Amino acid sequence: MEKDEILRWLREKDEARLEELWVRADGVRRACVGDEVHLRGLVEISNYCVRQCRYCGINACSQGITRYRMNRQEIIECIHEIVRFGYGSVVMQSGEDPGLSRSFVSDLVREISATTDLAITLSLGEREDEDLRDWKEAGADRYLLRFETSDPELYRKIHPSLPGKTSDRFSQLERMRDIGYEIGTGVMVGIPGQSWQTLAQDIEIFRKYDMDMIGVGPFLPSPHTALGGPEAAGFYLDPEDQVPNDELTTLKVVALTRLVCPASNIPSTTALATIDPESGRELALTRGANVVMPNVTPPHYRVLYEIYPGKACIHETAQVCRNCMERRIHSIGRVLGKGPGGRRGISPRLAAK
């Protein structure tokens, strides 16, 4: 599929034509990754962040945010829940928090690796290579780092670099793969300033880098950010060029991503479930997705990890989330995945588990 065809599908509005896309993506999903839906237990371990990203509600400049950082024992208790629920992997996510030191994360990863069969995924922002190598040696398997947009000018506007250090997420993704991580990335759909051409380029980049996991969700504005207030008006393109942050466009991106990256793991994101609580998760799973990430963060912390408002399931217990996910997966004729659920054909350490 060339870029022009991707672009045509992104702009397609005819429901009958789109049904062809849904069927095609679901067929490729079934053939390449099967009917299993893999559950990854998400633990949001800190909402501290040094970044000033204009789209994220926990950025360093956000006012009125109560900050938290989970201690080791709290995180380990979440790990015990993940094992009890039968999930195959854990995703530890945070803002870009220097308070999560190299040694703290290494010790944590080492304990999880030694005492469980879980695949360990980290999503801790842009970190030094020494951190990434140490965590990999301790037992981390995967790292998630969304590049958000392939438009360099828009990226600089929404994701300012730290003083004296240029942000280059593509370079870090390449280095992490060299270190031995499975790498995951993704974009927001409908960021103010995102054109159809840029979004098509994003999908081409998924293919170029042969990403192992790819997450796409709609841009949801936070009142704690520049893009959630009056300043956002200066970012938007003309209506003909600006990508909408709606469910339909996001589902097109999920389907097209499956077609260009047949073997990748693609989650049905919480952001989709937020804009469509009734069927958002199921629609993504029938249009190419094969992963869900139930939240295992304790509810009193979960409400503070507000990257955007109204996040789905924010007040639910981990047990309620688990039961809901299982019911939704079975309702569309799919089965719960077993084991670490890595990309097929890689991760020999996980295969040994």
Summary of the structure (lengths in Angstrom):
residues: 353
radius of gyration: 18.9
end to end distance: 36.1
largest distance: 54.4
contacts: 1200
relative contact order: 0.17
helix: 44%
strand: 15%
